[in-house]
Amino acid sequence: MDKCTFSGGWALMTMIQRRTRGTGIKTRIGNHTFRATGITAYLKNKGTLEAAQHIANHESPRTTKLYDRRQDEISLDEVEKISI
């Protein structure tokens, strides 16, 4: 499969920032936000790291793991384990 390259990265980043400016979203959103969202959603739906790596066109699975945000979500059950 041929590698896909996108030369308009800055233009895309500018468009994303412009469109999110008036939304009230405080988190910075950019190209990598969408990449992380896609990889995380794929892995949550039982996709494999190897396939995610291929889809994202990463040379190393370590790079793909950087975009995996599954561990960032904390369930209410976990929070309720904290007793004060």
C-alpha positions in Angstrom: 0.0 0.0 0.0 1.4 3.4 -0.9 2.0 5.9 1.9 -0.4 8.8 1.9 1.1 12.2 2.6 -0.8 15.4 3.3 1.0 18.6 2.6 -1.8 20.9 3.9 -1.2 20.2 7.6 -1.0 23.8 8.7 -4.1 24.7 6.7 -6.0 21.9 8.3 -4.8 22.9 11.8 -5.8 26.5 11.2 -9.2 25.5 10.0 -9.8 23.2 13.0 -8.7 26.0 15.4 -10.9 28.6 13.7 -14.0 26.3 13.8 -13.5 25.4 17.5 -12.8 28.9 18.7 -16.4 29.9 19.3 -17.6 26.5 20.6 -16.7 27.0 24.2 -14.4 24.0 24.1 -11.4 24.8 26.4 -9.2 21.9 25.3 -6.9 22.5 22.4 -8.0 20.5 19.4 -5.8 19.7 16.4 -5.0 17.1 13.9 -3.6 14.7 16.5 -6.8 15.0 18.5 -8.7 13.4 15.7 -6.0 10.8 15.2 -6.1 9.9 18.8 -9.9 9.7 18.8 -9.9 7.5 15.8 -7.3 5.1 17.1 -8.9 4.9 20.5 -12.4 4.3 19.0 -10.9 1.6 16.8 -9.2 -0.2 19.7 -12.3 0.1 21.9 -14.2 -1.8 19.2 -11.8 -4.7 19.4 -9.4 -3.6 16.7 -5.8 -4.8 17.0 -2.9 -2.5 17.7 -1.1 -3.9 14.6 -4.1 -3.0 12.4 -4.3 0.5 14.0 -0.6 0.9 13.3 -1.1 0.1 9.7 -4.2 2.3 9.3 -2.3 5.2 10.9 0.7 4.5 8.8 3.0 4.3 11.8 6.4 2.6 11.5 6.3 1.5 15.1 3.6 0.2 17.4 5.1 2.5 20.1 3.9 5.5 18.1 0.4 4.1 17.8 0.3 3.4 21.5 0.9 7.1 22.1 -2.5 7.8 20.5 -4.4 5.2 22.5 -6.5 7.1 25.1 -8.4 4.2 26.6 -6.6 4.5 29.9 -7.6 8.2 30.2 -11.2 7.2 30.9 -12.0 6.6 34.6 -15.2 4.8 35.4 -17.4 5.9 38.2 -16.8 2.5 39.8 -13.1 3.3 40.1 -13.7 6.8 41.6 -16.1 5.3 44.2 -13.2 3.1 45.4 -11.7 6.2 47.0 -12.8 6.4 50.6 -12.1 9.4 52.7 
